[in-house]
Amino acid sequence: MERDSQLELYRLVADRLKEAHTRVRALQVPEGVRMALSRKLLAITAAAKHDLSGAAMRLDRLMNDLDEGRFPEEPDRDGTP
């Protein structure tokens, strides 16, 4: 039974990650902002391999930020925010 709930959470996180990647690609933001968001998604994806529930929480926060239009600042040309 616990395994079923873990598989369901994995499916949910995978679907939400796919949705988040699609949303980030469609955003009309500077390329630096898009890259920062993509890096966050990659970090969440990597975290999901070791801490699925933690990754789900991080993904929820990121999706809420996207919903509310809160994006990372675009880094300067030298790579600093």
QUINOR-V636237 format. One record per backbone hydrogen bond with DSSP energy under -0.5 kcal/mol. NH is the residue of the N-H (numbers start at 1). CO is the residue of the C=O. Records with the same first field share a line. If there is no record, write none. Layout:
NH=CO / CO
This chain:
5=1
6=2
7=3
8=4
9=5
10=6
11=7
12=8
13=9
14=10
15=11
16=12
17=13
18=14
19=15
20=16
21=17
22=18
23=19
24=20
25=21
26=22
27=23 / 24
29=27
33=30
34=30
35=31
36=32
37=33
38=34
39=35
40=36
41=37
42=38
43=39
44=40
45=41
46=42
47=43
48=44
49=45 / 46
50=47
51=47
55=51
56=52
57=53
58=54
59=55
60=56
61=57
62=58
63=59
64=60
65=61
66=62
67=63
68=64
69=66
70=65
71=69
76=80
79=76
